[in-house]
Amino acid sequence: MQMPYERWRDARLPWLAYLIFVPFPWLWAPPTATTVLCAAIAIAVFLPIYLVAFRLQGRLLLVACAAMVAIGIAVAPLPIGWTTFAIYGAATIGRIASRKRALLTIAVIALVVAVTGMLLQQPVLWFGPGVLFVGMTGVLTVSQTAYIERTQALLATQEEVRRLAGTAERERITRDLHDVVGRTLTLVALKADLAARLLDRDPAMAKGELEAIAAAARSGLAEVRAALSGQLGGSLATETVASLAALETAGIQPVVTGDPAAVPADAGAVLAMTLREAVTNVIRHAGARRCTIDFEAGPGDARLVVEDDGVGLSFREGTGLRGMRQRLVAAGGQLELRALQPGTRLEASVPA
C-alpha cells in the first residue's frame, strides 16, 4: 500500500489543471484559428512527454524537461500562456536525484524564459510571472522530493529498528527459556532419581523428594511465564540459595565466598542468570565433586567466579554459554572461561 506522500508524488492528472493558463490571454484578446490550432498541437505534444516524465530518471528526465521548455518557446510568439510549459518543466526537473543539478537547471529554465520574453519584446507582465513561478515551483518540488526521501529513509530506519528489536526479543526469550528449562528439568531429573532410590528404603523421604519435584515444576512454570513476559530475573542472593540446593541435590559440595547481597541489584540480576546457567552446566556436564562460587563487588564492577574440579572446559560453546555471553555483553560486561587441572573456571563481570 502506498503512503500518502507516495500517492502525491505519483499523481499526474491533477496537476494538469494548470493548463488552463495556456488559453488565459484569450480572455482579453480573442484568438485566431491558427492560434487555437497551435495551442492544441502544443498541448497534444506536451501531454505524453509530461506523463512519461514521471517514470524517467537522470538524463532522460532532463531531456523531457528540455522538451517541455522547447514547446513553450515554440509558441511564445503567439498570444498563449507559453510560460506554463516552462513551469511544468521546472516542476518536473525538481524530482531529479541531484539537488545541485536540479537547482542549476531550474535557474537555466528561468533565464531562458526571461531571455525569450525580452527577445520577443513582450511586456514584463507577460513573461515575468512565468519566470517567478518557474523558480518557485522548481524549488518547491526540490524541497518536496528531499522531504520524501528523508521520510522514506526514516521509515526504513524505523522498520530496521523494529526488526532488530524483534530479533533481540526472540534471542532474549530463547536465552531465558534455555536457562529456566535447563535448570528446572535438571533439578527434576536429579530429584526423581533420588526419590526412586529412596522409595524402598525411606518412603517418607521419597515422598518429600516427590513433593520437591512438584514444587520445582510449579516454580519452573512460573519462571517460564515470567521469561515470556520479560519479567524474569530474581535477586542474586535468591539464585545463590537455589544454586546451592541444586548442587547439593546433585551430590556436589558447594563452597561460597563473598556476599551476593553486596552486589548492586542491576548487576545482580544479570549475574543471577549467569550463575543459574553456570551451575546447571556444572551439574550436567562437569562430573565434579566440588564447586566454588565467589562473589566480588568492587567500586566499578561486580564479578562472579564459578570453579569446579570436574572435566576441564565442561562449558562447551552451546546455546547456554552463547546466551550467557550475549546477556553479559548487552549489560556492558564480559565472560571468560579457562581450563584448570582439573576442572573449569568461569569468570563473569558486569558494571556495577
DAVENCOR-V172178 format. One line per field, one symbol per residue. ss: DSSP state (a for helix, b for strand, c for the rest). psi: psi as a letter, one per 40 degrees, with the letter a starting at -180 (. if undefined). A space follows every 10 residues. Layout:
BEGIN
ss = ???
psi = ???
END
This chain:
BEGIN
ss = cccaaaaaaa ccaaaaaaaa accaaaaccc ccaaaaaaaa aaaaaaaaaa aaaccccaaa aaaaaaaaaa aaaacccccc ccaaaaaaaa aaacccccaa aaaaaaaaaa aaaaaaaaac cccaaaaaaa aaaaaaaaaa aaaaaaaaaa aaaaaaaaaa aaaaaaaaaa aaaaaaaaaa aaaaaaaaaa aaaaaaaaaa acaaaaaaaa aaaaaaaaaa aaaaaaaaac cccccaaaaa aaaaaaaaac ccbbbbbcca aaccaaaaaa aaaaaaaaaa aaaaaacccb bbbbbbbccc bbbbbbbbcc ccccccccaa aaaaaaaaaa cccbbbbbbc cccbbbbbbb bc
psi = hiidddddde hdddeedeee ededeedegh iidddddddd dddddddddd dddeeiibdd dddddddddd ddddedeigi gdeddddddd dddeeidhdd dddddddddd ddddddddde fiidededdd dddddddddd dddddddddd dddddddddd dddddddddd dddddddddd dddddddddd dddddddedd dgdddddddd dddddddddd ddddddddef eigaiddddd ddddddddde fhhihhiihd eehidddddd dddddddddd ddddddfieh hhhhhhgadd iihhhhhifa hhfegigadd dddddddddd eeaihhihhi giaihhhhii h.
END
